[in-house]
Amino acid sequence: MPRRLPTSEQLRTWRDFIETAEALRGVLAGRLQAETGLSPGDYAVLLTLSEATDRRLRPSDLAVVISWERSRLSHHLGRMERRGLIRREGYSGDSRGAFVILTDEGSAAFHAATVPHLTAVRELFVEALTPAQLDAVAGISAALRERIGR
């Protein structure tokens, strides 16, 4: 059976999709940093911890939720810990493990960043699309997640 490659038109659509998504992420990241002092990585960690029971997670669980490699997470957590946004605490049941805990300072920084970040999401993403386009994006996202989840 001959190998089927994407057509030129399909590749143009793919590149447009990827380049637009990267540009959007870049603009959102720049605004988040400028308006709140948080990086997108900081925000992802703080969001995840804010939703966790007792505002704490094992690093391995946190890495899974935010889809990061453990080494990347470890370095990032070190920077966040130095800034007082999180702290790490030993886990009594396993000497190899620890918990990452959202500090009060981290919670305050996350809550202060939420409105500016969500405002930017609304301005740059939601308001750029019609309700039908938003529904289409939701369907496309679900189809892609299903395919890569296999």
Secondary structure, 3 states (H helix, E strand, C coil): CCCCCCCHHHHHHHHHHHHHHHHHHHHHHHHHHHHHCCCHHHHHHHHHHHHCHHHEECHHHHHHHHCCCHHHHHHHHHHHHHCCCEEEEECCCCCCCEEEEECHHHHHHHHHHHHHHHHHHHHHCHHHCCHHHHHHHHHHHHHHHHHHHC
